[in-house]
């Protein structure tokens, strides 16, 4: 991990199985991240759609590893990266009766070149926004 790896952690009041569904199932991805063309599957490409722009492709990649309810790894790119791939790693751990979800997003500096700081800042802010929506989506499904 380098100094340019984005790392985020959130604690969710839901079991790992529920959080896993929000990371991998297309209907649940749409509630907090972006609509997906299909559920994520190991070894398969995925496409997430921009619901604010006529459902055009907003980010895409390939699912590299799925360990249900434990970890998910995929390549990830967005239009400003011109198809150069980065890596997103999710880790789910039991924590105080809920789930500790950690995101590590790496390879941004190499992918963005001279625009690295701009991309790091944009993706960092984007992940913050998405994590807030994930909290709300999980809260709506699993009331306290």
C-alpha positions in Angstrom: 0.0 0.0 0.0 1.3 3.5 -0.9 0.6 6.9 0.4 -1.8 7.4 -2.5 -4.1 4.5 -1.6 -7.5 5.6 -0.5 -8.6 3.7 2.6 -12.0 4.1 4.2 -13.7 2.2 7.0 -17.3 2.3 8.0 -19.2 0.4 10.8 -22.6 -0.8 9.8 -25.4 -2.2 11.9 -26.0 -5.2 9.8 -24.5 -8.7 9.5 -21.8 -9.4 6.9 -24.3 -11.2 4.7 -26.4 -8.1 4.3 -23.4 -5.9 3.7 -22.1 -8.4 1.1 -25.4 -8.2 -0.8 -25.0 -4.4 -1.0 -21.6 -4.8 -2.5 -22.5 -7.5 -5.1 -26.2 -7.5 -6.0 -27.3 -5.1 -8.7 -30.5 -4.0 -7.1 -28.7 -3.1 -3.8 -25.7 -1.5 -5.6 -28.2 0.9 -7.2 -29.4 2.0 -3.7 -26.0 3.5 -2.6 -23.5 3.4 -5.5 -24.6 3.0 -9.1 -27.0 0.8 -10.9 -25.3 -2.3 -12.3 -26.1 -4.2 -15.4 -26.0 -7.5 -13.5 -24.9 -9.0 -10.1 -21.1 -9.1 -9.7 -19.6 -12.5 -10.4 -16.0 -13.6 -9.9 -14.0 -13.6 -13.2 -16.7 -11.5 -15.0 -16.6 -7.9 -16.3 -19.1 -5.5 -14.7 -20.5 -2.1 -15.7 -22.0 0.5 -13.4 -24.4 3.0 -14.8 -24.9 6.8 -14.3 -28.5 7.1 -13.3 -28.3 10.9 -13.7 -27.0 10.8 -17.3 -29.4 8.5 -19.1 -27.9 5.3 -17.6 -24.6 5.7 -19.5 -21.5 3.8 -18.4 -19.9 5.5 -15.5 -17.4 2.9 -14.1 -16.4 -0.6 -15.1 -13.9 -3.3 -14.6 -13.5 -7.0 -13.8 -14.2 -8.9 -10.6 -11.0 -10.6 -9.6 -11.9 -12.3 -6.4 -15.0 -12.9 -4.3 -14.9 -14.5 -0.9 -18.6 -14.2 0.1 -19.1 -12.1 3.2 -15.4 -11.6 3.7 -13.6 -9.9 0.7 -14.2 -8.6 -2.8 -11.6 -7.4 -5.2 -12.1 -5.8 -8.6 -10.4 -3.6 -11.2 -12.0 -0.2 -11.5 -11.9 2.7 -13.9 -13.9 5.8 -14.7 -14.0 7.9 -17.9 -11.4 10.4 -16.7 -8.9 7.5 -16.4 -9.4 6.6 -20.1 -9.8 2.9 -19.4 -6.6 2.6 -17.2 -7.5 0.2 -14.4 -7.1 0.7 -10.6 -7.9 -1.8 -7.9 -10.7 -1.7 -5.3 -10.5 -4.1 -2.4 -13.4 -4.5 0.1 -12.9 -6.3 3.4 -15.8 -7.3 5.7 -15.2 -8.2 9.4 -17.6 -8.8 12.3 -17.5 -5.9 14.7 -19.6 -5.6 17.9 -22.6 -7.4 16.4 -22.4 -5.5 13.1 -19.9 -5.2 10.2 -16.7 -3.3 9.8 -16.4 -2.6 6.1 -13.0 -1.4 4.8 -12.3 -0.1 1.3 -8.8 0.2 -0.2 -8.6 1.9 -3.6 -5.1 1.7 -5.1 -3.3 2.4 -8.4 -4.8 5.8 -8.9 -1.5 7.7 -9.0 -0.2 5.4 -11.7 -3.4 5.5 -13.7 -3.9 9.3 -13.5 -0.3 10.4 -14.0 0.0 14.2 -13.7 -3.7 14.5 -12.8 -3.2 12.1 -9.8 -4.0 14.6 -7.0 -7.1 15.8 -8.8 -8.3 12.2 -9.3 -7.4 11.2 -5.7 -9.3 14.1 -4.3 -12.4 13.4 -6.5 -12.4 9.7 -5.8 -11.8 10.3 -2.1 -14.8 12.7 -1.9 -16.9 10.3 -4.0 -16.2 7.3 -1.7 -17.2 9.5 1.3 -20.5 10.3 -0.4 -21.2 6.7 -1.4 -20.4 5.5 2.2 -23.0 7.9 3.6 -25.6 6.5 1.2 -24.6 3.0 2.1 -25.2 3.7 5.7 -28.6 5.1 4.9 -29.5 2.1 2.6 -28.4 -0.4 5.3 -30.3 1.5 8.0 -33.5 1.5 5.9 -33.2 -2.3 5.4 -32.0 -3.2 9.0 -33.7 -0.7 11.4 -32.0 -0.2 14.7 
